[in-house]
């Protein structure tokens, strides 16, 4: 995710990103582990999503990120820039 950082906004931390992400996770989301990296005005989140199908795993990960953007005011101005299956 990336954003144009507005002047005077609070800087995100990896722990804060993960806390917001776990608030967006629903009980049916098969998230096994997650990590976050915050650099300048971008946030990278690595999710280990347990799904038998790769397409479903990508869809679930994008759904989590979209819910996180919608529910967490600290991410106003952020958007999903790319999604990669590793």
C-alpha positions as CSV (number, residue, x, y, z in Angstrom):
1,X,0.0,0.0,0.0
2,X,1.2,3.5,-0.6
3,X,0.1,7.0,0.1
4,X,0.9,10.6,-0.2
5,X,1.8,11.4,3.4
6,X,0.0,14.5,4.6
7,X,2.0,17.0,6.7
8,X,1.5,16.5,10.4
9,X,0.2,12.9,10.2
10,X,1.4,10.3,12.7
11,X,4.0,7.9,11.3
12,X,2.8,4.3,11.1
13,X,4.8,1.5,12.8
14,X,4.9,-2.2,11.8
15,X,3.1,-3.1,15.1
16,X,0.4,-0.5,14.4
17,X,-0.1,-1.9,10.9
18,X,-0.4,-5.4,12.1
19,X,-2.8,-4.4,14.9
20,X,-5.0,-2.7,12.3
21,X,-4.7,-5.7,10.0
22,X,-5.8,-8.1,12.7
23,X,-8.8,-5.9,13.5
24,X,-9.8,-6.3,9.9
25,X,-9.4,-10.1,9.9
26,X,-12.7,-11.9,10.1
27,X,-13.0,-15.3,11.9
28,X,-13.3,-17.1,8.5
29,X,-10.1,-15.6,7.2
30,X,-7.4,-18.3,7.2
31,X,-4.4,-16.0,8.2
32,X,-1.6,-18.0,9.6
33,X,1.1,-15.4,10.0
34,X,1.6,-11.8,9.0
35,X,4.5,-9.3,8.9
36,X,4.6,-5.6,8.1
37,X,7.3,-3.2,6.8
38,X,6.9,0.6,6.9
39,X,9.2,2.7,4.8
40,X,8.6,6.4,4.1
41,X,5.1,6.6,2.7
42,X,4.6,2.9,1.8
43,X,3.5,-0.1,3.8
44,X,4.2,-3.7,2.8
45,X,2.3,-6.5,4.4
46,X,3.2,-10.2,4.0
47,X,0.3,-12.5,4.8
48,X,0.5,-16.3,5.0
49,X,-3.1,-17.3,4.0
50,X,-3.9,-21.0,4.3
51,X,-6.1,-21.7,1.2
52,X,-5.9,-24.7,-1.1
53,X,-6.3,-22.5,-4.2
54,X,-3.9,-19.7,-5.1
55,X,-6.6,-17.4,-6.5
56,X,-8.7,-17.7,-3.4
57,X,-5.6,-16.9,-1.2
58,X,-5.0,-13.7,-3.2
59,X,-8.6,-12.8,-3.1
60,X,-8.7,-13.3,0.7
61,X,-5.5,-11.2,1.2
62,X,-6.9,-8.4,-0.9
63,X,-10.2,-8.5,1.0
64,X,-8.3,-8.2,4.3
65,X,-6.4,-5.2,3.0
66,X,-9.5,-3.5,1.6
67,X,-11.3,-3.9,5.0
68,X,-8.2,-2.6,6.8
69,X,-8.2,0.5,4.5
70,X,-11.9,1.0,5.1
71,X,-12.0,0.5,8.8
72,X,-8.8,2.2,10.0
73,X,-8.6,6.0,9.9
74,X,-4.8,5.9,10.1
75,X,-4.8,4.5,6.5
76,X,-6.9,7.3,5.0
77,X,-5.0,8.3,1.8
78,X,-3.5,4.9,1.3
79,X,-4.3,2.6,-1.6
80,X,-3.3,-0.9,-2.7
81,X,-0.5,-0.4,-5.2
82,X,0.2,-4.1,-6.0
83,X,-0.4,-7.6,-4.9
84,X,2.0,-10.5,-5.4
85,X,1.7,-14.2,-4.8
86,X,4.9,-15.6,-3.3
